[in-house]
Amino acid sequence: MTTLVDRLRNAGCVFAEDEAAVLTSAATGRDHLEQMVLRRVAGEPLEQVVGWADFAGIRVRVDPGVFVPRRRSELLARRAVDLTRPGTVVVDLCCGTGAIGGVICSKVADVTLHASDLDPAAAACAATNLEPHGGIVHQGDLYDALPPTLQGRVDVMVANAPYVPTRDIAFMPAEAREHEPAVALDGGVDGVDLHRRIASGALDWIAPRGHLLIETSDRQEPVTTAILRAAGLTCDTVRDADLDATVVIAQAP
């Protein structure tokens, strides 16, 4: 008899035992479990199947078709928490599910949080995660989505903008290519088009001595850093080898 673990392993799930445990715990009954297994075997991301992801100590709702928060982004969340103080204004650009903003709100009291995403499905999902914490989610393109009253007042801005070069998307796992929006993956020819756009407007929005944190790859970090410095910010880079994560931390003058 084929076990659940065997079915998942045969479908290419590397961590079949762990996934089987997650699916079993999330199921409300045998039929529900079978429905979820069929979706997972067909290639849908586990987090979209069960409807949530554990991220940096919190549980984040993940709707079908929305970008799934990656573990590497926990470095971005941790560093943002380190720089956030009670009562400060935080903006989460390209927020996806709102995972980064959610971690900040769970760790720091009295934060004024605004988040934005171009994808309507992501913005709706983020609202379910952030509104219980008092966060306000805007649907739109980067700064265009934010209220003008925030200009010059943002103490901490985080951006997990897409940074995969267009030509490399074809080599990503099928579950990302087929079940996550292209707008959440495609960073342009060299992968840092969004970093250029974020940098170009950063000083209009960040408060004096405020910070902008951008997730990037180790390979693209020199380009991301150069873009931010050219925009008038000072930069430092942090890495986490265990998470395969790289974050550039920029500061306004």
LINUR-V463810 format. One line per field, one symbol per residue. ss: DSSP state (@ for helix, = for strand, . for the rest). phi: phi as a letter, one per 20 degrees, with the letter a starting at -180 (. if undefined). burial: I if it has 24 or more other C-alpha atoms within 12 Angstrom, else O. A space follows every 10 residues. Layout:
ss = ???
phi = ???
burial = ???
This chain:
ss = ...@@@@@@@ .....@@@@@ @@@@@@...@ @@@@@@@@@@ @....@@@@@ .====..=== =......... ..@@@@@@@@ @@@.....== ===.....@@ @@@@@@@... .======..@ @@@@@@@@@@ @@@..====. .@@@@..@@@ ...======. ...=.@@@@@ @..@@@@@@. .@@@.=.... ..@@@@@@@@ @@@@@===== ======.... @@@@@@@@@@ ...======= ....====== =..
phi = .fegffffff enffdfffff fffffeferf ffffffffff ffofggfffe nbceblncdd fcegndgefe fffffgffff fgeedgneec cdelflfnff fffgffdcel eeddcbbfeg ffffffffed ffenfddcdr elffeefgfe fmdeecddbd fgceggfeff efggfffecd fgfededngd ncgfffffff dgffdefgmf ccdcfbdffe ggfgffffff endecccccc ffelcccedd cff
burial = OOOIIOIIOO OOIOOIOOII OIIIOIOOOO OOIOOIIOII IOIIIIIIII IIIIIIOOOI IIIIIIIIII OIIIIIIIII IOIIOOOIII IIIIIIIIII IIIIIIIIOO IIIIIIIIII IIIIIIIIII IOIIIIIIII OIIOIIOOOI OIIIIIIIII IIIIIOOOIO OOOOIIIOII IIIIIIIIOI IIIIIIIIIO IIIIIIIOOI IIIIIIIOOI IOIIIOIIIO IIIIIIIIIO OOOOIIIIII IIO
